[in-house]
Amino acid sequence: MKLVVAIVQDKDSNRLSNALVREGFRATKLASTGGFLRAGNTTFMIGIEDERVHEVLHCIRSNCKVRDQLVTPVSPMGGTTESYIPFPVEVQVGGAAVFVVPVERFEHF
């Protein structure tokens, strides 16, 4: 058995949740916040049999898209900020960060 932990952007959360239910996968959703953009994310925890991991990964890959977004950098921490003029920067966001870890023991009460 494996535990698939997928951190996805909130924009993809509902689409992925619906797809997981449609495919018969049970998942636990947790609200989370990303460190880089300080934006809302959703963390999915999915317990799955070893032979079905590729199906879950395909479902995640199909429903979590990378997109470009303009962000304004945070002002510098030290020094003076009077001369600091933040210009928006285009970065890629979305997609999914996925961890697949072995489960030594699973119990359901």
C-alpha positions, -999 to +999 in steps of 0.1 A: +000+000+000+011+036-007+001+070+005+000+096-023+003+132-010-006+157-037-003+195-031-023+213-058-033+249-064-068+258-052-079+265-088-074+228-096-088+215-063-125+210-071-117+196-106-093+170-091-116+162-062-145+155-086-122+134-108-110+113-079-146+106-068-156+097-103-127+072-106-135+057-072-105+070-053-111+081-017-091+111-006-087+134+024-085+171+016-065+195+037-063+233+033-027+244+030-007+275+021+023+277-002+055+292+010+067+309-022+036+328-033+018+325+000-012+313-019-039+288-010-033+252-019-051+220-012-033+189+000-048+156-010-039+124+010-048+093-009-043+057+004-040+033-025-029-002-034+005-004-051-009-016-084-033+014-087-007+042-080-003+049-117-040+054-121-040+080-093-010+098-108-027+099-142-058+114-126-038+141-109-017+149-140-049+152-161-066+176-137-038+199-124-025+222-150+006+245-150-003+281-158+016+314-159+008+341-134+021+377-128+032+383-092+048+413-075+079+404-056+079+410-018+099+441-008+135+435+004+138+427+041+169+448+049+181+482+037+159+510+025+128+504+006+125+540-008+143+531-040+127+497-044+102+496-072+085+462-075+079+451-111+055+422-117+073+389-127+057+361-146+061+327-129+047+293-135+021+281-109-002+252-106+005+216-115+010+194-085+038+184-062+032+147-055+049+124-030+044+086-030+054+070+002+052+034+014+026+026+041+039+001+067+005-003+084-030+009+078-060+005+101-095+018+098-117+021+129 
